[in-house]
Amino acid sequence: MTIMTFVYLLAGLVLLVAGAEVLVKGAARLAATFGISPLVIGLTVVAFGTSAPEMAVSVQAAFSGNGDIAIGNVVGSNIFNVLFILGISALIIPLVVSRQLIRLDVPVMIVASVLAMALAFDGALGRLDGAILFAGIIAYTVFLIVSSRREKAAADDEFAAEYGLKAAPRQYATLINVGFILAGLVLLVTGSNFLVEGAVTLARALGLSELVIGLTVIAAGTSLPEVATSITAAIKGERDIAVGNVVGSNVFNLLAVLGLASLVSPSPINVAASALVFDFPVMIAVAVACLPVFFSGYLINRWEGLLFFAYYIVYTTYLIMYATATPAFAQFQAALVWYVVPLTVVTLLILGARAWHTQKQH
């Protein structure tokens, strides 16, 4: 491992974030010039655009035969999005949760998580599995677009202001926006190549598996657009966008990113047994935990944000201790199984019961 390994990693991350930003801006403004509603742009181009780095990295990794990175990137990003991003955002300011998230989007995220694990349960994700997942994102997007018309006016103003969609079109605006999109795609592809190459080299040098690197370094790196979007939204007081961005990104990661990666891979993507035994269940548990937390007053309080953040630290510590065969790993694992997990389950059940009782009284 040389200094160039870290140069590749850093350059890859910078190019991915820059590429996602340029791609989203160009695509949003191009769509607006064709008369597409700002709300629809927000629900599709903007929401999914923040997951462009995950898409670029996982597709590149799958196409190159680095299946563990492709899987680890998606699963790790989804865990990171909920525990780290929502945790940090809620610590800044308690986050508002819309009723649609609880009634539709979080259940879709849970179903997509379970579906991805079920399809991977035979140890591989093939083209048929990818087609099933990708069909899911098409159906979900169509449903969002159709149902979005009910709350069109307020959201239209919000997204139009955010992305400058109401400004008068300049001369050659279409060509300029197409140029932005092409530049964004070039940056994403170049960045994903750098990041995957640097990550593989780092994994081999440290004696860690590509899966662990995918679950940690790459997952956190490709989630930087979501970090920026959610934290900025929380600071600006747009607290519902902070939560919606995370949930929408997770759905896109599972259905579109994992689906397309499985479709383009020359051979079925092998899924490590350790991912099926531990990481996929953690991802599902995190998704399920969102329901009682979100449902309690339609708010994520600071203490709940702290709980999310603490669990991300615990999860990352577990991965590192397991990968490096730390002597204290057995005690750490026992503490999780016998104390942390039961206490968490009880806490979530109490939150859910209180929320359900409050709703019933009203």
C-alpha positions as CSV (number, residue, x, y, z in Angstrom):
1,M,0.0,0.0,0.0
2,T,1.4,3.4,-1.0
3,I,0.3,7.0,-0.7
4,M,-1.3,6.6,-4.1
5,T,-3.9,4.3,-2.5
6,F,-5.2,7.2,-0.3
7,V,-4.9,9.6,-3.3
8,Y,-7.2,7.2,-5.3
9,L,-9.7,7.0,-2.4
10,L,-9.8,10.8,-1.8
11,A,-9.9,11.6,-5.5
12,G,-12.7,9.1,-6.0
13,L,-14.8,10.5,-3.2
14,V,-14.3,14.1,-4.4
15,L,-15.3,13.2,-7.9
16,L,-18.3,11.2,-6.8
17,V,-19.7,14.1,-4.7
18,A,-19.0,16.6,-7.4
19,G,-20.4,14.4,-10.1
20,A,-23.6,13.8,-8.1
21,E,-24.1,17.6,-7.5
22,V,-23.5,18.5,-11.2
23,L,-25.7,15.7,-12.5
24,V,-28.7,16.6,-10.2
25,K,-28.5,20.3,-11.0
26,G,-28.3,19.6,-14.8
27,A,-31.0,17.0,-14.8
28,A,-33.4,19.0,-12.6
29,R,-33.1,22.1,-14.8
30,L,-33.3,20.1,-18.0
31,A,-36.5,18.4,-16.8
32,A,-37.9,21.8,-15.9
33,T,-37.3,23.2,-19.4
34,F,-39.5,20.4,-20.7
35,G,-42.4,21.4,-18.3
36,I,-41.9,18.6,-15.8
37,S,-43.3,19.5,-12.4
38,P,-40.7,20.6,-9.8
39,L,-42.3,18.2,-7.3
40,V,-41.8,15.2,-9.7
41,I,-38.3,16.4,-10.2
42,G,-37.7,16.5,-6.5
43,L,-39.2,13.0,-5.9
44,T,-37.2,11.4,-8.7
45,V,-34.2,13.2,-10.1
46,V,-33.1,15.0,-6.9
47,A,-33.9,12.2,-4.4
48,F,-32.3,9.5,-6.5
49,G,-29.5,11.7,-7.7
50,T,-28.0,11.7,-4.2
51,S,-27.6,7.9,-4.6
52,A,-25.7,8.3,-7.9
53,P,-22.4,7.5,-6.2
54,E,-23.7,4.2,-4.8
55,M,-25.0,3.4,-8.3
56,A,-21.7,4.2,-9.9
57,V,-19.6,2.3,-7.4
58,S,-21.7,-0.8,-7.1
59,V,-22.2,-1.2,-10.9
60,Q,-18.5,-0.7,-11.5
61,A,-17.6,-3.2,-8.7
62,A,-20.0,-5.8,-10.0
63,F,-18.8,-5.4,-13.6
64,S,-15.2,-5.8,-12.4
65,G,-16.0,-8.9,-10.4
66,N,-15.7,-7.2,-7.0
67,G,-19.1,-8.5,-5.8
68,D,-18.4,-8.0,-2.1
69,I,-17.8,-4.3,-2.6
70,A,-21.1,-4.0,-4.6
71,I,-23.1,-5.7,-1.8
72,G,-21.2,-4.1,1.0
73,N,-21.7,-0.6,-0.5
74,V,-25.5,-1.0,-0.6
75,V,-26.0,-2.7,2.7
76,G,-23.5,-0.5,4.5
77,S,-24.9,2.7,2.9
78,N,-28.5,1.9,4.1
79,I,-27.3,1.2,7.7
80,F,-25.1,4.4,7.6
81,N,-28.0,6.5,6.2
82,V,-30.4,5.7,9.0
83,L,-28.1,5.4,12.0
84,F,-25.4,8.0,11.2
85,I,-27.2,10.6,9.0
86,L,-30.5,10.6,10.8
87,G,-28.7,10.4,14.2
88,I,-26.5,13.4,13.5
89,S,-29.4,15.4,11.9
90,A,-31.7,14.7,14.9
91,L,-28.9,15.8,17.3
92,I,-28.8,19.1,15.4
93,I,-32.6,19.6,15.6
94,P,-35.5,17.2,16.3
95,L,-36.7,15.9,12.9
96,V,-40.3,16.0,11.6
97,V,-41.6,12.8,10.1
98,S,-44.4,13.0,7.6
99,R,-47.3,10.6,7.8
100,Q,-46.7,9.4,4.2
101,L,-43.2,8.2,5.3
102,I,-44.8,6.0,8.0
103,R,-47.7,4.8,5.9
104,L,-45.8,4.2,2.6
105,D,-42.1,4.9,2.3
106,V,-40.8,3.2,5.5
107,P,-42.9,0.0,4.8
108,V,-41.6,0.0,1.3
109,M,-38.0,0.3,2.6
110,I,-38.7,-2.7,5.0
111,V,-40.2,-4.8,2.2
112,A,-37.3,-3.9,-0.1
113,S,-34.8,-4.9,2.6
114,V,-36.5,-8.2,3.2
115,L,-36.8,-8.9,-0.6
116,A,-33.1,-8.2,-1.2
117,M,-32.1,-10.6,1.6
118,A,-34.6,-13.3,0.3
119,L,-33.2,-13.1,-3.2
120,A,-29.6,-13.2,-1.9
121,F,-30.3,-16.1,0.5
122,D,-29.1,-18.7,-2.0
123,G,-25.7,-17.1,-1.9
124,A,-25.9,-15.1,-5.1
125,L,-27.7,-12.4,-7.0
126,G,-28.3,-13.2,-10.6
127,R,-29.9,-11.3,-13.5
128,L,-33.4,-12.5,-12.7
129,D,-32.9,-11.2,-9.1
130,G,-31.7,-7.9,-10.5
131,A,-34.7,-7.7,-12.9
132,I,-37.1,-8.3,-9.9
133,L,-35.5,-5.5,-7.9
134,F,-35.3,-3.1,-10.7
135,A,-38.9,-3.6,-11.6
136,G,-39.7,-2.6,-8.0
137,I,-38.0,0.8,-8.4
138,I,-39.9,1.4,-11.6
139,A,-43.2,0.6,-9.9
140,Y,-42.3,2.7,-6.8
141,T,-41.3,5.7,-8.9
142,V,-44.5,5.6,-11.0
143,F,-46.6,5.4,-7.9
144,L,-44.8,8.4,-6.4
145,I,-45.3,10.5,-9.5
146,V,-49.0,9.7,-9.6
147,S,-49.7,10.2,-5.9
148,S,-47.5,13.4,-5.8
149,R,-50.2,15.5,-7.5
150,R,-52.1,15.7,-4.2
151,E,-49.5,17.9,-2.5
152,K,-48.2,19.6,-5.6
153,A,-48.3,23.3,-4.8
154,A,-46.3,23.6,-1.6
155,A,-43.7,21.1,-2.7
156,D,-43.4,22.7,-6.1
157,D,-42.4,26.0,-4.5
158,E,-39.9,24.3,-2.2
159,F,-38.0,22.4,-4.9
160,A,-38.3,25.3,-7.4
161,A,-36.6,27.6,-4.9
162,E,-33.9,25.0,-4.0
163,Y,-32.8,24.3,-7.6
164,G,-33.6,27.6,-9.3
165,L,-36.2,26.0,-11.5
166,K,-38.4,29.2,-11.7
167,A,-35.6,31.3,-13.2
168,A,-36.1,32.4,-16.8
169,P,-34.3,30.0,-19.2
170,R,-31.1,31.4,-20.7
171,Q,-30.1,31.0,-24.3
172,Y,-28.7,27.6,-25.0
173,A,-30.0,26.5,-21.6
174,T,-30.8,23.0,-22.9
175,L,-27.3,22.5,-24.3
176,I,-25.7,23.8,-21.0
177,N,-27.9,21.4,-18.9
178,V,-27.0,18.4,-21.2
179,G,-23.4,19.4,-20.7
180,F,-23.9,19.3,-16.9
181,I,-25.4,15.9,-17.1
182,L,-22.6,14.5,-19.3
183,A,-20.0,16.1,-17.0
184,G,-21.7,14.6,-14.0
185,L,-21.7,11.2,-15.5
186,V,-18.0,11.4,-16.4
187,L,-17.1,12.5,-12.9
188,L,-19.2,9.7,-11.4
189,V,-17.6,7.0,-13.6
190,T,-14.1,8.3,-13.1
191,G,-14.6,8.7,-9.3
192,S,-16.1,5.2,-9.0
193,N,-13.1,3.7,-10.8
194,F,-10.7,5.5,-8.5
195,L,-12.6,4.6,-5.3
196,V,-13.0,0.9,-6.2
197,E,-9.3,0.5,-7.1
198,G,-8.2,2.3,-4.0
199,A,-10.6,0.3,-1.7
200,V,-9.5,-3.0,-3.1
201,T,-5.8,-2.1,-2.5
202,L,-6.6,-0.9,1.0
203,A,-8.5,-4.0,1.9
204,R,-5.6,-6.3,0.8
205,A,-3.0,-4.2,2.5
206,L,-4.8,-4.2,5.8
207,G,-5.8,-7.8,5.6
208,L,-9.5,-6.9,5.6
209,S,-12.1,-8.4,3.4
210,E,-13.6,-6.3,0.5
211,L,-17.0,-6.8,2.2
212,V,-15.8,-4.9,5.3
213,I,-14.3,-2.1,3.3
214,G,-17.5,-1.9,1.3
215,L,-19.6,-1.8,4.5
216,T,-17.5,1.0,6.1
217,V,-15.2,3.2,4.0
218,I,-17.0,3.0,0.7
219,A,-20.5,3.0,2.2
220,A,-19.7,6.2,4.2
221,G,-18.0,7.8,1.2
222,T,-20.7,7.2,-1.3
223,S,-23.3,8.5,1.2
224,L,-21.7,11.9,1.4
225,P,-24.4,13.5,-0.8
226,E,-27.0,12.2,1.6
227,V,-25.0,13.6,4.5
228,A,-24.8,17.0,3.0
229,T,-28.5,17.1,1.9
230,S,-29.9,15.9,5.2
231,I,-27.7,17.9,7.5
232,T,-28.2,21.1,5.4
233,A,-32.0,20.5,5.4
234,A,-32.0,20.0,9.1
235,I,-30.0,23.3,9.7
236,K,-32.3,25.2,7.3
237,G,-35.4,23.9,9.2
238,E,-36.6,21.7,6.2
239,R,-36.7,18.8,8.6
240,D,-39.1,16.6,6.6
241,I,-36.7,16.6,3.7
242,A,-33.9,15.5,5.9
243,V,-35.8,12.3,6.8
244,G,-37.4,11.8,3.4
245,N,-34.0,12.0,1.6
246,V,-32.7,9.1,3.7
247,V,-35.7,6.8,3.3
248,G,-35.9,7.5,-0.4
249,S,-32.2,6.9,-0.9
250,N,-32.4,3.5,0.9
251,V,-35.2,2.3,-1.3
252,F,-33.3,3.4,-4.4
253,N,-30.1,1.7,-3.2
254,L,-31.9,-1.7,-2.7
255,L,-34.1,-1.7,-5.7
256,A,-32.2,0.3,-8.4
257,V,-28.5,0.1,-7.4
258,L,-28.5,-3.6,-6.3
259,G,-30.9,-4.4,-9.2
260,L,-28.8,-2.8,-11.9
261,A,-25.6,-4.1,-10.5
262,S,-27.0,-7.7,-10.6
263,L,-28.2,-7.1,-14.2
264,V,-24.9,-5.8,-15.6
265,S,-22.6,-8.3,-13.7
266,P,-21.0,-10.8,-16.1
267,S,-21.8,-13.5,-13.6
268,P,-24.1,-13.8,-10.5
269,I,-22.8,-11.6,-7.7
270,N,-21.7,-13.9,-4.8
271,V,-23.1,-12.9,-1.4
272,A,-20.8,-13.7,1.5
273,A,-22.3,-15.9,4.2
274,S,-21.3,-13.4,6.9
275,A,-23.3,-10.7,5.1
276,L,-26.4,-13.0,5.2
277,V,-25.9,-13.9,8.8
278,F,-25.1,-10.4,10.2
279,D,-25.2,-7.4,7.8
280,F,-28.5,-8.0,6.0
281,P,-30.3,-8.7,9.3
282,V,-28.8,-5.5,10.8
283,M,-30.0,-3.6,7.7
284,I,-33.5,-5.0,8.1
285,A,-33.6,-4.4,11.9
286,V,-32.6,-0.8,11.3
287,A,-35.3,-0.3,8.8
288,V,-37.9,-1.9,11.1
289,A,-36.7,0.2,14.0
290,C,-37.6,3.3,12.1
291,L,-41.4,2.6,12.4
292,P,-41.7,2.9,16.2
293,V,-39.2,5.8,16.4
294,F,-40.9,7.7,13.6
295,F,-44.4,6.9,14.9
296,S,-43.7,8.3,18.3
297,G,-45.1,11.8,17.9
298,Y,-44.1,11.9,14.2
299,L,-40.7,13.2,15.5
300,I,-37.2,12.0,15.9
301,N,-36.0,13.5,19.2
302,R,-32.5,14.3,20.1
303,W,-32.2,11.3,22.4
304,E,-33.4,9.0,19.6
305,G,-30.8,10.6,17.3
306,L,-28.1,9.9,19.9
307,L,-29.3,6.3,20.1
308,F,-29.1,5.9,16.3
309,F,-25.6,7.4,16.3
310,A,-24.4,5.2,19.2
311,Y,-25.6,2.1,17.4
312,Y,-23.6,3.1,14.3
313,I,-20.5,3.3,16.4
314,V,-21.3,-0.1,17.9
315,Y,-21.9,-1.6,14.5
316,T,-18.7,-0.3,13.0
317,T,-16.7,-1.4,16.1
318,Y,-18.2,-4.9,15.7
319,L,-17.1,-5.1,12.1
320,I,-13.6,-3.9,12.8
321,M,-13.1,-6.2,15.8
322,Y,-14.5,-9.2,13.9
323,A,-12.3,-8.5,10.8
324,T,-9.1,-8.0,12.9
325,A,-9.8,-11.0,15.2
326,T,-9.5,-8.8,18.3
327,P,-9.2,-10.9,21.5
328,A,-12.0,-9.1,23.2
329,F,-14.4,-9.8,20.3
330,A,-16.1,-12.7,22.1
331,Q,-17.0,-10.6,25.2
332,F,-18.1,-7.7,23.0
333,Q,-20.4,-10.0,21.0
334,A,-21.8,-11.5,24.2
335,A,-22.6,-8.0,25.5
336,L,-24.5,-7.2,22.3
337,V,-26.5,-10.4,22.3
338,W,-27.4,-10.5,26.0
339,Y,-27.7,-6.9,26.9
340,V,-27.8,-4.3,24.1
341,V,-30.1,-6.1,21.7
342,P,-32.8,-7.1,24.3
343,L,-32.8,-3.5,25.8
344,T,-33.2,-2.1,22.3
345,V,-36.1,-4.4,21.5
346,V,-37.8,-3.5,24.8
347,T,-37.3,0.3,24.2
348,L,-38.7,0.1,20.6
349,L,-41.7,-1.9,21.8
350,I,-42.4,0.7,24.5
351,L,-42.1,3.5,22.0
352,G,-44.4,1.7,19.6
353,A,-47.0,0.9,22.3
354,R,-47.0,4.5,23.5
355,A,-47.4,5.9,20.0
356,W,-50.2,3.4,19.2
357,H,-52.0,4.3,22.5
358,T,-51.7,8.1,21.8
359,Q,-53.1,7.6,18.3
360,K,-56.0,5.5,19.6
361,Q,-57.0,8.2,22.1
362,H,-57.1,10.8,19.3
